């Protein structure tokens, strides 16, 4: 869902420009009129686990219960004081009505059909179920998998000919409270719909409450290589996964194609879990976009650090996104400890999110209310190799970015058009190896020659963030130094950095004038246990120390309270609360304690 705005003082993009001020300067607060608690994420701040609200100009929400819902979006322009609310009514139908008995196939490998809907067709194998309605039949169909059972799956390619093409299909867990159905993946679900019965561009696929289990073990680095879902030419228009898990796969979902007809594709994960992968958690290469809401994409906490690039083992991070139009992330939980680049004696840990934007200008990304823990640049906007850079519209808001013993920066970008506000960025007190680069700044804007002029003129805004460095002098490999607030290449011409809280208390020359800050309670414990390879046990000195993850909100006596007196100031805070007339610096107003 997105909202179009008019009547505000903030204008849209200038003629021929990509940067859209309305995406950055206006604030959007959504109420979806349906609320449930996300269960997949483990590490999220209080207030970030509810499905009922959303932030930003573009959002997604998955409705789980039939009924009529009144969606509202409040739009606020702080500079003028103007605001307005848009409303939308959405009706969600009943799935049993949409899929009567004859349009439902109930599957049970043990022939336990006690929970099958009346009139449903019966099958003992998933492929047998697909065979029942493959071909020219264009009527949407439901496949229901009996709970508490495991379903062997050797692989299938959908749509290569008329006999394998499917209509819009929902694959869901059956009724009851037993465990989710487990699909034992020995092969992939491949979409390459070239059948004459109609391309995948008019089809929707939904998977709900299904667990996909692959053969890879990232701790022992044993097992075989199976991708969960391969989306090639003319894959489904919308592919939704709700309440699903992916474990032990090479890549959970790989979306790639050079077919221009693929421009329709949108993939959404809601309240899902992805872990224990062999190369990437998710790899999205082309299409309209990808949405992750209430989803955990976290490598195994004891996974080995990884091997060489290109088809080896444990060598990539949770998500790589490129050549897509939109990336929508909210209420998610990311973690990575693996990578491929051999830097001295260590493998270099990959970022949580690699947004390798192609040379096509116009990419939009919104990352809201999400936690990210990784090395390198925890979150990166970089140009795909061999292409030139263009401006983007990227928002990073209300996120918790936690580094590790290899982190260089919280956010790194080679393109202008980035707004970073209301985030907490923490460098833990972990020892760093002499062959890994020392961290330099909390954010880094890097110059890449050859971009179009707007790449460097589009605004960069970094404000109302809480920036914490817990390293001691001994944690640096050559010289102790306070981290720079922001490192920005001189080629970027429109930059605002301000109203941030900076706290580096453990250096021999501490930076702590914004204290006191809240260091308890601990919000959650970091996952990074320290560096580990197949031949080296975990190096405990490189582990993120216990009790690192706190709010670092200002306490009484902090000069940050009421200290945002000039420049850009966020309208709300880390929790989405409206700031008072005398707003504070940093991501939070006063501590809740």
C-alpha angles and dihedrals in degrees: 000000000000135000131224115216135207136165096046125120091235109089130215123246118317117248109293093002129124101202110093114197091196089067091054109030100042121071122222124202118185130198112191096189090230125083134188131152119254110238102184099071116077101183112050132127120250109274093031097082099073123100093201100085136043140187134213137039095288124041141162129211130182114215113212102181129057117246144086118296132192109215118196133190120195113202118197130189105196095189093063101021090238121143139166138177127227121200133203130182117216125188118203115199129221112263094215089056093046092049110037119187097279090051093052127079114197115205129200123160089203093048091245100153098159092117096044114126115250111277095012119146113244132227138167098207134045094231089049088056092050090048090059093069105017117122130043098346106119098182114114113253138194127220113199119197118205112244123245095033137105121231118205111218124187096182139271137211112216122210105007087126138000092272094061102039116111132203121232104307139192116203109192142164115260125247124286139060100275119118121287117275111265119219107205102214116215090147141018137264099239124191117197102142109189096141122132090233089080135296124264090255091093097043133097124201126194128188116188130185096348125139117214113203122192133188100248124108111195093191097057093023092228133129135059136294117262126158115211102215126008113194110195130156117350098357120168119310091230123016113187127187115189124181093351132138132210118199132169099007130134090232122353094212126007116187113187138144143136093208110116088216089070092075089100097066122121123172123192132187118193123186092343134144127221120183147140095039128169102217115352132002090216130356118193114183110166142358142073094307156284130261125197116183126171089350133141119216103176130148119228108282090231097042115137115255093253145248138258122315124267114048104341124107141301089349108137141050138250099279139010116183126183139150093021127120100223139024115189117185127168138156092005135145119218130181134169135175101160138080146146113235109104105220109179109301096344136068110238114244115235123232122263091241124023107189099187097185115199124228091270108107120224105062113156124200131175121183114182137175093350135139121222128184121181148103132260107037100342088215120021137188106190137154120259110254113272096016132100124246128252133184120275140191108235130165125191111182139160093001132142111220114191120186130202138204091301104042117132100178140347094237127011125186139172093195138065123233096077126137117190116181142145094021133133114221117188131185106197126222095257126139116251127216118242092240095057120082117257114243114260111182143359089245130015127200107196127200118231114183122231102042124134113267095258089061088075101030099051109104124266115201125185112171146136093025128138110229118194129180113185098176121123126216090262092056091068117081098218115005135001114239137164111250117252115247092230133352108209124177113237092240091074106089106185109055133150121185117171153104091055125139111232119196123174103154104159103061121102085248099039127204102211109128091119091063154141094077130172112264098168146093097045108233093208138324120266116251099217107106094179137273117322135175133171091264100036126058120229110296100224095197088068094052120111104253121245118264093029098125110079134137095250087205115165117268126208107294096034113131088218090075108101088353101125096098103144143024125023114348125187115245093217136018141238091292097044094256118145111251119240125250090271101045126198131235117251133038096297139051114220117329117274089228 
